[in-house]
């Protein structure tokens, strides 16, 4: 799947034309208790791993499915040392897994735009484990971001 940057003037980056299966998502969507997939940037392969503050260069993504309460660890090693484009490629990876939300500490403008284009909402948080992030999100204690929170190529 290719991610395109376009804006149909709808404030949603025109993603409904590209991703009709996600046309029900709204710009200000929050957790409504419906079943969903959440991708969390992670330093490890399981729910007890710390949330990685980096999105594009996170070691892994944990994709949590609230329908069956199962998760899958996705390696992001190809992007960890990428010279450029790590955030866009990471966005494509989580989109391929049908994630509807991403939780990560810091997201740059290109990654944020790619996620928005794919209809994926971004939540910024990294103060604990992947399990804590999921629990906070599912109890509506985290909010959806309205833009990137770092410049590109952010390093801690």
C-alpha positions in Angstrom: 0.0 0.0 0.0 1.2 3.5 -0.8 0.5 6.5 1.4 -0.3 9.7 -0.5 -0.3 13.2 0.8 -3.3 15.0 -0.4 -6.0 17.2 1.1 -9.5 17.1 -0.2 -10.4 20.1 1.8 -12.3 18.0 4.3 -9.8 18.5 7.1 -9.1 14.8 7.1 -6.4 14.8 4.5 -8.7 13.3 1.9 -8.3 9.8 3.4 -11.9 8.7 2.9 -11.3 8.6 -0.9 -8.1 6.5 -0.4 -9.3 4.4 2.5 -13.1 3.9 2.1 -13.0 1.1 4.7 -12.1 3.7 7.3 -14.7 6.3 6.2 -16.5 6.0 9.6 -13.6 7.5 11.5 -14.1 11.1 12.4 -11.4 13.8 12.8 -12.0 14.1 16.6 -12.6 10.4 17.3 -12.0 9.2 20.8 -12.3 5.7 22.3 -16.0 5.0 22.2 -15.8 1.5 23.6 -16.0 -0.1 20.1 -13.6 -2.8 19.1 -10.4 -1.4 17.6 -6.7 -1.9 16.9 -4.2 0.3 18.7 -0.5 0.4 17.6 1.9 1.4 20.4 5.6 2.2 19.9 7.5 -0.1 22.1 11.0 -0.9 23.3 10.2 -4.6 23.5 8.0 -7.4 22.3 5.3 -7.6 24.9 2.7 -5.7 26.9 5.0 -5.1 29.8 7.6 -3.3 27.6 8.1 0.4 28.0 6.5 2.6 25.5 9.2 3.9 23.1 9.1 7.7 22.9 10.2 7.6 19.3 7.6 6.7 16.6 9.5 6.2 13.4 12.6 4.7 15.1 10.8 2.6 17.7 12.2 -0.9 18.1 8.8 -2.5 17.8 5.1 -1.7 17.5 2.7 -3.7 19.6 -0.6 -3.9 17.8 -3.4 -4.5 20.4 -6.8 -5.8 19.3 -9.5 -4.7 21.8 -11.9 -7.2 20.2 -10.0 -10.3 21.4 -7.6 -8.6 23.8 -4.6 -10.1 21.9 -1.5 -8.4 20.6 1.1 -8.8 17.9 4.7 -7.5 18.1 5.9 -6.0 14.8 9.6 -5.4 14.4 10.6 -2.0 13.2 14.3 -2.7 12.7 14.4 -1.6 9.1 13.5 1.9 10.2 15.6 2.2 13.4 18.8 3.3 11.5 17.1 4.7 8.3 18.7 7.9 7.0 15.3 9.3 6.3 11.7 8.4 5.9 11.5 6.3 9.1 8.3 7.9 10.3 6.5 7.5 7.0 7.5 3.9 6.7 6.4 3.2 10.3 3.1 4.8 9.5 2.7 2.5 6.5 3.5 -0.5 8.7 0.9 0.3 11.3 -1.6 1.1 8.6 -1.0 -2.3 7.0 -2.0 -3.8 10.3 -5.3 -1.9 10.2 -4.5 0.2 13.3 -7.0 2.9 14.0 -5.0 4.6 16.8 -1.2 5.1 17.5 0.2 5.7 20.9 3.7 7.0 21.0 5.8 9.7 22.8 6.8 11.9 19.9 5.6 12.1 16.3 7.1 14.3 13.7 5.2 16.3 11.0 5.7 13.8 8.1 4.7 10.8 10.2 1.7 12.6 11.6 0.6 13.6 8.1 1.0 10.0 6.8 -1.0 8.6 9.8 -3.7 11.2 9.3 -3.9 10.5 5.6 -4.4 6.8 6.5 -7.2 7.7 8.9 -5.1 6.8 12.0 -5.5 9.0 15.1 -2.4 9.8 17.2 -2.2 9.9 20.9 1.1 11.1 22.5 2.1 9.4 25.8 5.2 7.4 26.9 5.3 7.5 30.7 5.0 3.7 31.3 4.4 0.3 29.8 2.5 -0.7 26.7 -0.2 -2.3 29.0 -0.5 1.0 30.9 -0.9 2.9 27.6 -3.7 0.6 26.5 -5.5 0.7 29.9 -5.4 4.5 30.0 -6.6 4.8 26.4 -9.4 2.3 26.8 -10.6 4.2 30.0 -10.5 7.5 28.0 -7.7 9.0 30.0 -5.6 9.9 26.9 -6.6 12.3 24.2 -6.1 12.4 20.5 -3.4 14.9 19.3 -4.2 17.5 16.7 -0.7 17.7 15.3 3.0 16.7 15.4 4.7 17.4 18.7 8.3 17.4 17.5 10.2 18.5 14.4 11.4 15.9 12.0 14.5 13.7 12.9 13.9 14.2 16.6 16.5 12.6 18.9 16.4 12.2 22.6 
